[in-house]
Amino acid sequence: MKLVGTLTSPYVRKVRIVLAEKRIDHEFLNDPPASEGSSVPHFNPLGKVPVLILDDGEGLYDSRVIVEYLDLHTPVCRLLPEDGRERVEVRKWEALADGICDAAVLVVMEKRRPEGMQSAEFVSKQMMKVERGLRALAAGLGEKSWCMGEVYTLADIAVACLLGYLSLRFPEISWREDYPNLARLESRMMKHTAYADTIPRD
Ligand SMILES: N[C@@H](CCC(=O)N[C@@H](CS)C(=O)NCC(=O)O)C(=O)O
């Protein structure tokens, strides 16, 4: 299988970490959807990455569908609990982390527009989502080692990818100082080669 993505997208990073943790053989193609001639719209009509191209040529998207597929693909390092209630809980962590990414990505895109066309109100609404989201993540994590307690899951990967993205694009957000428990979670993730090897860069 082949993963199409970029080196900066937090959603792509989530999938790359899942592939690595589960030791799934794959190729990685760095193909920014915004570049001319990008293959992404061919596989995903939404023109977004990540896309996972299966051996029969089918393109899977988005990141949540891909990780579901990968977790079913092999039992190695199960990242989604089998128990229904716990599984929903992991998915909720992921939805929150990805949702904060969505707001942060929108701000990055807004700030790339010509200055006169940018909306300060739009940016501030999105940034409020980021702030509220971080507060909720920190409150949910509390003093636990991992989002779900003692067991490492997709929730930790999704939260860590969000934190990595904020460090790249919003160095002014002091989430490490404001939420030391999130900083501890990220340090724990850094010990995972899959996370350390995928630090986002332009
Ligand atoms: N919900 C999607 C979000 C994917 C997404 O927004 N990807 C961004 C990169 S960070 C993208 O491809 N943007 C290109 C575009 O919107 O045209 C997922 O989880 O895969």
The ligand as a Gaussian input file, in Angstrom:
#p B3LYP/6-31G(d) Opt

LIG

0 1
 N      -10.558000      15.249000       8.161000
 C       -9.451000      15.075000       7.255000
 C       -8.657000      16.364000       7.198000
 C       -7.595000      16.317000       6.121000
 C       -7.038000      17.702000       5.795000
 O       -7.657000      18.735000       6.085000
 N       -5.845000      17.712000       5.206000
 C       -5.226000      18.964000       4.790000
 C       -3.730000      18.924000       5.080000
 S       -3.394000      19.277000       6.763000
 C       -5.371000      19.092000       3.284000
 O       -5.120000      18.150000       2.568000
 N       -5.744000      20.281000       2.811000
 C       -5.847000      20.570000       1.410000
 C       -7.137000      21.240000       1.068000
 O       -7.986000      21.433000       1.962000
 O       -7.286000      21.589000      -0.107000
 C       -8.586000      13.896000       7.718000
 O       -8.660000      13.547000       8.900000
 O       -7.893000      13.271000       6.887000

